[in-house]
Amino acid sequence: MPQSERAAAGAQNISASPEVQSAGPVPGRLTVAHAVLLGVFPVLGTVLFLVARIPVSDILHLLGGCGLIGAGVTAAVTGGRRLAASAGAALAAGLLRMSKS
């Protein structure tokens, strides 16, 4: 069989195959939700400092706690073991830092 006929036969087989659907977003990829939070947290911290006159250390604790809660909820919803391990390590580091001060 000539090569052009093989290519045509292969094209027919590919078009007859069922549609392959995406399994979802690629892990580790920056999404809109991540980008929005990266912009909102510094703005929120600045507003709290300038308008409410809250000390920077309190703002960092507040926003760090919000980040940990968000990571925990994401881990619970998605069942992400890697994210849960990262959140656990961050929580342990935060508790250790708080206990030293």
Phi, psi and omega in degrees: 000131179294158185297324180295325178290323177296319180296319179294320179294321178295321179295322178294320180294322180293317182291336180276348182286152181292157180295137176262124182259149181292143179277359181124188181292152179287131180300143179083006182269139179285121180252177180298322180299319178293316182296321180296315180294325177297332177271327185285320184299313177296323178294316179297317178298319179295317179295317179298323180287313185283319185271311186269353180057039178277137179299149184300320181298321178293322179296316180297320177296316180298310182290327175295319177295320177298319178296319178294320178296316178299318178294321179295318178295317178298318179295320180293321182286316185269346183070025183287109180292319182294319179293320178296320178294319179294318179294320178296319178294319178294320178296316179298318179295320179295318178295321178296317179296319179293323181289333179283335183265000000 
